[in-house]
């Protein structure tokens, strides 16, 4: 089919680009992630969810905040991003080879990015354009409404924490109110712009040792502790040893802060919401009052 002429990209139809994408080589670190190299300077990535406009808006805002994010050069057939190819390696692939000093230096870069993200605030949660709360920490059969308020988000957590106590599967020897009251995150006054998935697979170091942040499909306005909780919620490769895990904890602490109570609460909430997805049939007085 010949090489893709990047400077004449606008001359290609969506059908022609889709055909070229499908015949291009896979370059993802994870077999489940379909990322293809379509030319020396471009790669193709499928939309992870329906919120394509949210993802584009998040990447544009991040670039405006001087965060290193690949450029999106075209949306193809409402299914694919054509994006700038960054010559680098993800932290998932390189973490065991990264020394402590380099890990701290990269953490300080990410800390700078996260501080910039947190300057952007919203009174309601969700994606930047749709307001949909597309977060794995807010999932059950009924979900939470778009543009949820801080009270609505905390009411979601409160229900599932109390439900967990009533099931007597967590903290069986602790009085129920104490278990619930101890773990419930404090209700924020506002939400901040979060990437929401700063796992090592989404952090890349380029040939100049600069950190890039990839995959903004879960970005939106959420409690700031979502960043820390999500950084601890990924499958650690078997080749990561004890020092690699300690190094990642230090990296997280420097980058976004430590929110262990919130991590315990959200992991408990997610586990219960996934196993008893329909339990929250009625939550009186919460959604109707906002």
N, C-alpha and C positions, 0 to 999 in steps of 0.2 A: 504493500500500500504506500510505501515511501515514508520519508520522515515528516513529522508534523512541522509545518512552518509557523513558528510561534508568533512572528511579527504579523502574520496574516490570519490570526486566530478568528477574527470576526467574519472571515469569508467562509468558514466551515459551518455547515448545518449541524443541528443537534444530532440528527441521525448519523452523519459521518463521524462526529466525535464519539458517539456512543459505540459505534463499531470499532473505532480505534482504541477506546478504553478497554473494551472486552478482549482485545487481542494483546494488550500490554501486559508486561510482567508484574507479578505481585512482588511488593517490597516490604510488606508489613512485618513487624516483629512478632505479632501474634497471628496464628492461623485463622482465628475468627474475625480478624479485621481486614477488610478488603480495601487495600490501598494499592494503586497501580501507578507505575512510572510510565507516563505517556510520551515524554520527551526529555531531553537533558535538563530542562529547567522547570518542568511541570509534572505534577502528579494528580491523580484523580482519587477522590474520596467520596463514598456515598453518604447521603444524609442518614444519620443514625435514627432520627425520629421525624415527626411531622413539622417540628418547629424550625424550619429552615430560616425564616426571617429573624427569629430570635437569635439563632447562631450567627448569622451575618451581622446583625446589629451588635452583638456582644464582641465580635472580632473587630469591628470598626471602632467601637468605643475603647477597646483595649489598646488598639494602635494609637488612638488619640491620646491615651494616657502614657504613651511611649513604652509600651510593653512589646517585646519581640513576639510577633504573631505572623505566620505566613500570610501573604496576600492571596485573596481569592480573585482570580482573573475572570472567571465565568461560571455561571450556573448552567448545567447541561441537562436538558430534558426533565427538569424538576426532580432529578434523581442524584446528580453528581455535582460536586464541587471540582472545578479545575483550579489547582492551587500552586503557588510557588513551591518549588522543591528546595528544601533546606539540606545542605550537605552536612550531616552530623549523625550522632548516635543517641538513642534514648537512654535515660538513666536506668531503665529496666535491663537493658542489655549490658551496660557498662558499669553498674554500681559496684560489683566486687573489685573492679580494677581501680576505682576512684579512691584516692587517699583521703585521710581525714582533713588535711588542709584544703584540698580541692573541694571536698564536700561542704566545708564551711564557707568557702568563697562563693560557691554556687548557691548556697542557702541565703547568703546576703543579697545576691541578685534577686532571688525569688522574693525575699522579704521586701525589697524595694518595690517590686511589682505588686505584691499584695497590699502594701500600704497605699499605693496609687489606686488600686481597685476600691479600697475601703473609703476613699474620699467621696465616692459616688454613692448616694443614699436614696432610699425610697421608703415611703410610709407603708407600702404594701409589697407583698412577695410575688415572685414569679418571673417569667421571661421578660426581656426588655420591651418587646412589642406586643406579645399576646397576653402577658400576665399569667400564663399557665404555670402551675407549680410542678414542673417536670423534674422532681428530685426523688431519688431512690429512698430518701428519708421521710417522704410524705406519701408513700404508696400504700393503698389498700383498695378494696373494690370500689369504694365511694369517692376516694381521693379528697383533696381539699379544693375549694373553689378558686378560680383565677383571682388574682389581686387580693389574696388573703391578708388579713390584718395580723399584727403580732398576737393579739388575743386568740384569733382563730388557729394560728399555728400552734400556740402553746396548749390550746384546748385539745388539739389532735394528740399531742404528746401526753397530756394528762390522762386522756381516755385510755390510751394503750398501756401506760404505766399502771394505772389502777386495775385495768383488765388483767394484766399480768399477775398482779398480786392476788386477785380473786381466783385465778386459775391455780394458785398455790404451786407454781412451777419455778418461781424465783423468790428468793428470800423467804423460805418456808417458816423460819423461826423468828421473823421480824414482824412486829406489829405493822399492819397494813399502811396506815397513814404515814408512819415514819419512813417506810421504804419509798412510798410515792413522793412524799415531800422532799426527801433527800435527793432524789435523782432528777426531779423536774427542772429543766433548764430555766434560768431566769428569763422573764418575758422582756424582749428587747423593746426599746423605744422606736426603733426603725430597723430597716434591713440595709445591707450593703451589697455592692456588686461583688459576686463570688464567681470564680471559675467552677467550683464544686466538684472537680475531679482531678486534683493535682497528684495523681498517681504517677509512678516513675515512667510508665509507658507514654505519658502525655508531656513529659519534660525532656527536651532534647538539647544537647550541647553541640554547637557547631565547631567547625575547624579552627575558629578563633577563640574557643573556650567561652563563648557567650551562650547563655541559657535562653531557650525559646519555649513558649507555652503553646501546646497543640490542643486540638479537639475541644471546642467551646460549646458543644451541643447541650451541655447541662448547665451552662452559665445563666445567671439571673440574680435577682435580689433575694437574699436569704440571710439568716443569722450568721454572724461572722464565724461562729464555731463550726459551721458546716465544712469549712476548708480543712480544719484539723481532723475532724471525724472522717472525712472522705480520704485523707492522706493515710489513714490507718486501715482503710477498708479495701484492700486488694490482696490478691493471692500472691504470697511471697514465694518466689522461685525456690526450688529445692537446693540450688547451688548457693543461696544466700546463707552465710554462716552467722554466728552470734554477733560478730563485730559488724557485719553488714546491717543487721537489724538494729543494733545500737546506733550505728551511724545514721540510719534513716530516722530514728527517733530524734536524734540531735538535729538533723536537717529539718525535720518538721517543726521542732520547738523554735529554732531560729527563724524559720520562714513565716510561720503563721501563729505561733504561740501554742500553749498547752491547754487543752480543754478536756480533761479526763472524765469529769463528771458527766459532761454532755455526751462524750463518746459512749460511756456506759449506758446512758439513757437511750440514745438513738439506736444503738445496736439492739437493745432490748425491745424497743418499739418496732424496729424493722422485723425482727424475728417473729414477734407476735402477730404483726400485721400481715405477714406473708403466710403464716400457718393458719390464722383465723380471719381471713380477709373480709368476711361478711359480718364480723361481730359488731362493727360500728353502724348498725342499722339506723339508730336514732341517737342523736346527740342534742338533746333539747336545749333551746335557748341560745345556741352558739351561732349557727349560720343565719338564722332569721333576724338576729339583732344587728346585723352589719350590712 
